[in-house]
Amino acid sequence: MAWFDVALLWAVVLFVLVVVLGIVQQPLIRLVLIASSVLLIVFNTAAVFALTKQLRQDKALIYGEDIQHLDANRIARRLRWKAP
């Protein structure tokens, strides 16, 4: 899902850049627009890459406790229904 969002961001930034470059005529402003768009895309892509890598590494730590609590609640419910 995160990579779909990155691809969508790339498409939107590139679309906006092309439209704005069609309006702006000054070369220096065009250069600033292109450079800032590239920086935006690069930093956002790197951030999503780092985030997904960190999530993949810490998945057991993040979700392990929740899974243990769900299992304990499931067992407690079964014991309640079996109790006289």
Phi, psi and omega in degrees: 000319182295323182288332173296318178297322178295316179297320177296319177299315178303312182298316181293315181297316180296320178298312180297320180298314180297317180294315182291323178295334175289339181265317185281133182251340183283127184299323182293318179293321177299318179297318178296318178297316180294314181296317180292325177294317178297316178298317179301312181294316182296311182292321178293319178295318178296321179295317179293321176299313180295320180295314180292325176295315179295319179296319179298321181288324186257017185302315181295320179293319183289313187260348184300314181295320178298318180295320178298318178293321177297317178297317180295320178293322178296317179294318179297320177296318178297319180293324177296319182286332180274343181290144181288000000 
